[in-house]
Amino acid sequence: MNIKTILSKKILWLGVVIIPLAAISTKAELGNSDSSYTAIIPTKTNTCNCYATDSTSYILPITFHNIVPGDLFTFNHQILADCFAWQQFISLNWPTNPSSDFGTPHDYSFVQWETYMHREVMFKDDGSRPPAWGTMVSDEYSRMFKTQKLLFNKTDTKLLTFVNKIEENGAAITFTPDQASPVGKPSWLGAQNFTNLWYEIMLNKDYYDFIVEKGFYNAKVQHDTIKRNLPINFPQGEYNGIVGAIELKAAWMEVVKPELSKWKRYKLSKAIVLDPITRRLRRTVVALVGLHILHKTQNQPTWVWATFEHIDNVPDRDNLNTASAPPDGYNFYNPKCKDREVKIRTPNGDSLVIVPCIPNTPPLYYLNQAGPVPIQTVRVNSIDKNNAAPINALMQRKIKKFYPNSVWQYYELIDVIWSQSIQPDPTVPIRVPRNINRSTMLSGAGTVIANSTMETYVQSTKTCFDCHIFSTIAPYSRDTINNSKFGDFSFALTFAKYPAAKSDYLKKMKKKK
C-alpha cells in the first residue's frame, strides 16, 4: 500500500521497525562529544498505537525510546497532534541512567530534557560564547555564591529559579522566568504543602547549535543580523531528519518528605534553590507538576505548542462537586479552603494581607515579604473530551502495561496548539507582534489553552502564542530602532547581552559578590 492510499483512508502509519515519526538524529541530541550524557537506546522497545477512542480514522504508532521526533509526515488532525505530543513527552522523559527504567519511582537521575541547557547558562551576563554543551550551571552563578561553599553536582542537581522577580522591595538579585501574568506584580503559585513552585527553561541541542553558530548569544550580533535585512529563524525539525529547535518550560513543586509513598506518582529530581527570605542557597527535592514543550518543525513553522500536567494538580472548575479527589488530595486545591491572613514585611513595618479562597486569585505580596501559602487553583478550560482525554487514558494504560510502576502514567496532556496550514517563516525582519492566521491555529478544546501551574492567573484570557507573538530579539541601547524585531516565538533570545568592556564586567561581578 502506498502513501497516497494510506492518506486517502485517513490512516497515518509511520513505520514499524525504524519509526519514521521520529527525526532520528541521536547525534543532534545526546551524541555530541561535549555532553556528559550518552544516548540510552533500549535493547527492546515497546510500541503501541495512539488514537482517540471515538475515532480510529487517525492512528499514530508510538515507540518507547529516547529518539525525539523531528516532525510528522503531515499535521491534518488534532488526534495526530496530540499523539505527536505524547511521543515527544515519552522521548524527552527517557532516562539517562542506564540502570533506570522509564519512570522508575524515586529515581532522581535526569531524564533526557533535563540534560538540555538552561536559558541562564546559554545567555551569559557578558554576552560571550556559552559554555560547552552539557554545562548545567553558569560560571556567573557559581561565582556569585562561592562564599556559601555549595558545590553543584552537574550530573544530578538542577538549578531552579524564581517564579517572580525578587529584586522587588530591595532584593538584590533577579531570577527568571516569571509567570506570564500579572505583569509587574506578585505571581508566584503556592502549593497545598506550603511551598512555592520553581521554574526552569531548557533549550535543546539544535537550539544551542544555532545560537552558537550564528553568534546570537551576543545582542549586537542579533542587531547586526537584522540590519543586514536577515530574519532570525530557528531550525525546523524534519520528518526523518533533524530534531529542530525545542524550548521547554517546567514547573516543579518542592517535596517536603520525599520518602512518603505519595511521591511514587511523581518524577522527582534534586535541586538547588535560592531562599527568598534568607537569600541563601539550599538543597531540596522537587516533583515535576507541569511541562510546556515548544517545538519548531517544517510542517509547523509557527511551532507545536504542547502542555502536560500531573493528574493530581487541580480539578476542573466545571465539576468541583463531582470530581473524585486524588488519594493524597490536590496539589493546588483544597475543597475545605479558608481565607488565610498573612503577616508580610513592608518598608513601613509589618502588615497583614488576606489570601482568599477565590480560585486563581494572584497573591498580594512578594515572596521576600513572607513565605508561600497555598493558592486556591482550578482548571478553567476542561481538557478536550473528544481527543486529549481518551488519548490520555489510552497512553496511561499503555505505560502502566509496559512499565507498571512508572510515574509517567500519572501525567496527562492538557492540549496541543498547531496550525492547520503552513505559515512560512518571515523572509525579512518584521516587528512584533507577528501576524499569524489565527483561524488556522487549532487546539482540541477550541478555547484558550493554559497550564494551571504556569498560566494560573490568565487561564481564561490568553493562549500560548498570544504572548509569544511579541517575542523580540535582545534589547541593545545603541540600536533601539530594532529592539522590537520579532524573535521567532522564543523569549529566550531577549536574554542575550552586549559584551561590556572587561573592566566594566569585572566591576559588575564584584558588586554582585
N, C-alpha and C positions, 0 to 999 in steps of 0.2 A: 504494500500500500504506500503510495507516495504522499508527500506533504500536502499537496493540494487536496487529495481525497480526505486526508485526516482533518484538515481545517474545514472542509465542506461539511463534515459531520460534527463540527464544533467540539472535537476532542483533541486535546493537545498532549500527545505522548512525546516526551522529550528524552527517551532513551532508557536503556536498562543497565548496560554494563558501564558505560562512561558517562552517563547522565549529562546530556548536552545542556540541561538547565544551568549548570554551573559554569562560570568563566574559569576554566581550570588553569589557574595561574598561581600555583603554590609559591613560586619564587617571589611573586609580587607581594605576598602577604607575610610569609614567615621564613623563606629561604634565604633572605639577604644575610650576607656574612657579618653585617654589623649587629644583627639581632642576637639576643641571648637565648632565643627560643627556636625550637626546631619543630617543623610540621609533624603532627602525630596522625598518620593516616591509619585508621583501624584495619586490622588484617581481615576482619569480617564485618561488612556493613549491613545495617538493617535498612529496608526500604518499605515504603507504603504509598498508597495513593491518597492524595488530598483533594477533597471536593466537598461541596455543600450537600447535605442530605436531601434537600428538596429539589436538587437538580444534579444529575450526573452527566450533563452535557459538556461540562468543563472539568477535566481531571488533570492533575499535575502530579507526577511521581516525586516523592520526597526521599532523599537519601540522608542517612545519619552519618555525617563525616564533617571534616573541617574545611571543605572546599567552598568558599563563598561564591555564590552565583554572580556573574557579571551582568546578566540581563536575562529577560525572557525572549523566546523566539518572537513573541508578539504579546502585547497587552491589549486584550479586547473584552475582558470581563472582570468584574470585581472578584469573582472566585479565584481567578488566576493571580490577581494582585495580592489577595490575602494568602494564598498558598505560597507565592514567591516570598512574602514577608516571613512566613513560617520557616521556609528553607534558609533564609538569611539568619533568622533567630537561632536555629539549630546549629548552623555552621559557625556563627560568630561566638556562640557559647560553648564551643567544643573545648574540652580540657587541654591544657598544655602540659599537664603532669602525666607522664607515660603510665603511671600506676593508677590513674583515676579513670573512672567510668563517666559516662555522660550524666552529670548531675548528682554525683555521689554526695550524700548529706554530710555536712560538716567538713567539706573539702575546701580549705582556704586557698588553694592554689589558683592562679589566674586562669580564666578562660581566654579564648583567643583575642577577643576585642580588648581585654584588659592589658594586653601587651602592646596595644597601639600607643601613639604618642599623645601626651597631654597637650592641650592647646597652650597652656602656660609654658611648657617646655619647648615647644616648637617656635614660639614667637618670643624671643629673648628681649630683655629690657633694653639692651644696647643696639638692637637691630642687626645683630651679627648672625652668621650662619648657625642654624640649630645644631645641637649635638647629634651624635650618631644615632641611627635608628635603634630602638631598644632602650634608650635612656628614659628612665621613669620619673626622675626628679631633676628640676633645673638647678644649675650651679648657683644662680642668684638666690634661690630659696634656701639652698643648703648653707650659703654664706650668711644669709640673714639670721639664721637661727643656730649658728655653730656654737654659740656660747651655752646652749642648752644641752650640748653633748648628746644629741639624739641622732643615732645612726640610722639612715634609711637602708633597709634591705630592699634593693631594687628588683629583687626577683619575686617577692611575695607581699610587699607592703605598698599600698596605694596612698597617694596624697590627695585628700579631698578638700574642697574649698567651700566657701560660704554661699548660702542662698541669697544673701543680701550684701550690700556694700557697707562694711563695718567701719569705714572711715567717718561715717556719720557720728555726730556727737563726740568728736575728739579722738576717735580711734585712729591708729597710726597707719594701718595697712588696708589696702583694698583687695578684696577677694572676689572672684567671679567664678562661675557665671551667675547672674541674677535670674530670678524668675522674670517672666515677660511683663508681669504687671502685679501690683500697681507701680508705675514708674516713679522713682524718686521717693518711695515710701516703703515702710517695712513690708516684706513679702515672704518671710520665712514660713515654713509649714511645720507645726509641732505634731508629733505622733502621740498616740494614747499612752505610750510608755514615758512621756515627758522628755523626749529627746527631739531635736530638730533634724530635718533632712539635710543631707550633704549632697553636693552635685559635682559632676565632672564632665568635661567634654573631651572626647577622644577622636583622633584623626588617623585614618588608616595609611598604609604604606604608599598607595598610589597618590593620595593627597600629599603626603610628606615629600615624595619624589618630585612632584610637580612644583611644590613651593621651593624646594632646594634648587632644582634645575633652573627655574625662572628667576630665582633670587627674590621672590615675593615676601620673604621674611623681613625685607627692608622696605619701609614705607616709601622711600624715594624711588626705588626701582618700580614699585607699583605705579607711582605717578608718572615716571618716565615712560612706562609702557603705554599708559593712557594717552600721553602726549604724542606718541607715535601712531595714535589712532588704532591701537590694538586693544580689543576687549580682553578681560581676564575670564577665561572659561576653563573650568576644571575638567579633567579627563573623564570621558564617558566609559562606563562598563560595557563590555561587549558580550554578546551571546557566543559562547565557546572562545572567549578571548580574555582580555584583562578585566580585573575586578572593577576598576573605576574608583572615583572618589567616594569615600564613605565618611560621614560625620555622625558620631553617636553622642547622645546626652543621657547620662544615667542619674537616677535618684536613689540614694542609699539611706536607710534608716539605721540608727545606732541600735546595737543589741546589748541589752543590759546583762543578761545571763545566757551566754551562748550555749551552755550545756543543756538547757531545757529542751525537751522533745519538740516543742513548737518550732524550733529553728531547723528541724529536718525538712521543712517545707520551703526553705529559702536558700538561694545562692548567698553564701557568706564569704566575706573577704576581710583581711586585716587592713587597717587604715591608720594614718596619722592625720590628726585634725588640729586646728588651732582653736583653743577655747576662747570664746568671745569675751568672757568675763576676766579671766586671768591673763589672756593673751599669751599663753604658753602652749606649746605642742603637747599632745598626749596621744597615746596609742589606744585604739579601740577596735571593736569588731562591728562590721556593718552588714546589713542584709539588703539585697537588691529589691527594690519595690517598683521601679519604673525605668523604661528604656525606650528612647527615641532612636530610630535607625533612618538616617537620611542617605540616600544612595542615588548617584547620578549615573544614568545609563543612556545608551544610544536611543532606545525607544522611549526613554523618559528624560530628555534634557532638562526638564523642569523638576527633576528628581522624583524619586519614590519616597513617600513620607509614611513610614510605618511606626506604630507606637504600641508598646506592650506594658502590662502591669501585673503585679501579683494579685491573685484572685481574692486575697484577704484584705485588700486595701479599703474599699468603700462599698456601700450599697448604692443602687440607683435611687435617685430622688423619687421616681415614679412608683417604686414598690417598697418603700421603707417599712410598711406594716406587714408585708407578706414575705419578704426575703428572709431566708434562713441564715443566721449569723455563722461565721466560721467557728471551728471548735474552740479557738482561743480569743474570739472577738475580732473586730475590725481593727486595722492599724490606725485609721484616721476617723473613726466614727464611734460614738457611744450613744446607744438608744436611751440611756439614762443621764445624758449630759445635763449639767447645771452651769449657769453663768459663773465665771471664775474671777475673783478680784486679785489683781497682781500689783505688788509694790515695785515701782521702777525708779531708777536713778535719773535725775534731770540736773541741768546746771544750777537750778534753783532749789535743789534738795529733793528728797523722796516724794513721790506722787503715787496715786492709785489709779489704775485703769481697769476696765471691765472687759474680759474676753467672753463674748456671748456665745450661745449655742446655736445662733442662726448660721446655717451651713454656709461655708465658703466665704466667711467674712474675714478680710485681711486683718492681721494683728495691728495693734495701735502703738507698738513700741519696737525698738531695735534690740537685737539680741545682746548687745553690750550694755543694755539698761537693766535687763533681768533675764533669767533663764527661760528656756522654752516651756510652754504649756501646750496641752492638746488643742488643736484647732478642729472644730467640727466640720467634716468634709463629706460631701456626697457627689456622686456622678450625675451631672446634669443631663447629658445625652446618652441614652442607653446604647449598649453595644448592638450593632446590626444583627437583628434576629434572623434574617434570611441567609446571610453569608458568614459573617465572622463567628457568630455564636455556634452554629453547627460545626464549622471548621475547627473552632477551638475544642469542642467536645471530642471530635474525631482525633485530633492531634494529641490531646491529653490522654486519650485511651491508648493510642499507639505508643506514646512514650512510656506509659505505665506497663504496657505489654513487653516492650523491649528492654526497659530499664526500670524494674518495679519500684525501686526506692528513689528514683530521680526527682530532684527538686523541681525540674522544669515542667513536670506535669501540673504544677500549681501556678503557672503563668498563663496569661491569656492575651490574645491580640485584641486591642481596642478598635482599631480601624486602620485603613490604608488610604492615602490620597494619591491619585495618579491621574495622568492626562489621557483622555480618550484619543487625542490626536497629538502627533509630534509637533512641539513648539520649539523650533530650532534655536540654538544659541545666537545671541546678537553677533553680528559681524563687525560692528564698530562699538566703541564705548557708549553706553547710554546712562542717563541719570535715573536715580530711583524716584518713584517706585517702578519696578519692572512691570511693563504692561503685558499681562498674560490673558489668555482667553479663559475666563473663569467658568464659562459654561461647559468647558470640556474637562475641568478638574473634578473628578468623580471621587466619591467615597461611599462606603456601604450604607452608612446611616443617613446620608443625604443632608446632614446638618453640619454644624460646627464640630470639628473633631478636636478633642482635648484629652490630655492625660491628667488624671486627678492629682498626681504628685508634682506636675510641672506647670500646668496651666490652671492651677487650682482656682484662681480668682477671676479668670476670664473664660470660663468654660462655655458660656453662652454667647460670647461676643466675637471671639477671634479664632480662626483656624490657623494651621501652621504657616502656610505661605502668606497669610495676611501680614505677618511680621517680616518674614524672610524676603519679601519683595523689596524691602527697604534696606537690605544688607548692602554695605558700601565697602570700598577699599579703605585702607588705613588713612586717617587724617594726617595732613602734612602742612605745617604752618607756612611753608614757602610756596605752596601751590593750592591755596584754598579753593580756587575755582573748580578743582576736580575732586574735592573731598566727597561730593555726593554722587560719584560714579558708581554704578552697580557692581557688586561683588559676587555675582553668581550664586545668590541664595545663602552664602555662608558668612555668618557674622565673625567667624574666626579671623578672616583676613584683616579686619579692622584693628586687630591687636598687634599688628606689625609696628615696629618703632623705627624712627630715623636714627641712624648711628650718631650719637653725640661725640664730641671730642673726648679723647681718652681721659683728660684731666677732669672734665665735667662729669664723666661717667663714674670715675673713682670717688669724686666728691659725693655723688648721689648715693653710691653704695655705702660710703662711710656714714652718711646721715641716716640711712636705713638701719645700720647696726646700732 
